[in-house]
């Protein structure tokens, strides 16, 4: 090949740079360097199939915010063979993120100190630039003054021009002095950023709003050469073998969810409360109890009777039947109606320990046994409508005299 034999569209240096960029972005090659190009998948271009050795592809599925799914479908596309495996991208991305942050944690303090020194150097450089600008303005003002002093007074036109130049130079000096004063005032008012906290909370720095997915991918590719992925069908786990730059290897196992086990499923704590209360309480009571306990739905919403009913039908949980209610147990409202008092009076009796009551789970409605309402202590407390009686000891002195 003879270089520059014909007139080229682009230069040779630009051609080599383009070829290098194309080689870097060749995601189909196993041994190629993979540059982060953004997107929602952290491991895009980093995963290799542990069965066929091909590079895994990324697909986005679902409505609304589409979720990343890693697939080894090249044997299916090229050879008509079945796919090696498919798994969701959220849990592997989170697992690799935790492993990456754990690996860089020893260097976090040093990086924070370097960033703080760099910040101070930038501030000092900015102050030096402002001071040099002020120094230059003062020199030009002094030069304009000397020129005006050396001018012959008889040359009025020249003298007036030199005077205007001197005034402009003095105005520039005043502006530079104001810039220096404003810079110093701003530095005194704004405390220096505490970058040491980044070493203590790398997760917050990783999830900061200003950090893009492209930056996270580039950081991952700086430390990790590639990742071999496989699926253990016996334990339903995704096995990720991380090949770090430098020769170290580590293995991570991530649970592969079954069908229906998605990120918006109902939490297990909420399901346990629904199962324990469903046979004795209505959906309205269950929803109120879940909201008081601070347990949201799988989508982060508050509970309603309709949502509790839908969750029961999905998980095959029996419903509350008022016609088959066990008369041995009463609610607070039913106990209040039986005794002829209000709910506040029943709650006071429970708080004072006079009326036994049970709760299926904390903050659930009280269950009161009907036989406990016949206790003499309860009937005596309910029948006492005047002010509380106080025992009159013999040593108590009356406030009023007997005369």
Secondary structure, 3 states (H helix, E strand, C coil): CCCCCCCCCCCHHHHHHHHHHHHHCCCCCCCCCCCCCCCCCCCCCCEEECCCCCECEEEEECCCCCEEEEECCHHHHHHCCCCCCEEEHHHHHHHHHHHHHHHHHHHHHHHHHHHHHHHHHHHHHHHHHHHHHHHHHHHHHHHHHHHHHHCCCCCHHHHHHHHHHHHHHHHHHHHHHHHHHHHHHHHHHCCCCCCHHHHHCHHHHHCCCCCCHHHHHHHHHHHEEEEEEEEECCCCEEEEEEEECCCCEEEEEEECCCCCCCCCCCCHHHHHHHHHHCCCCCHHHHHHHHHHHCCCCCCCCCCCHHHHHHHHHHCCCCCCCCCCCCCCEECHHHHHHHHCCCHHHHHHHHHHCCCCCECCCCCCCCEEEHHHHHCHHHHHHHHCCCCCCCCCCCCCCCCCCCC
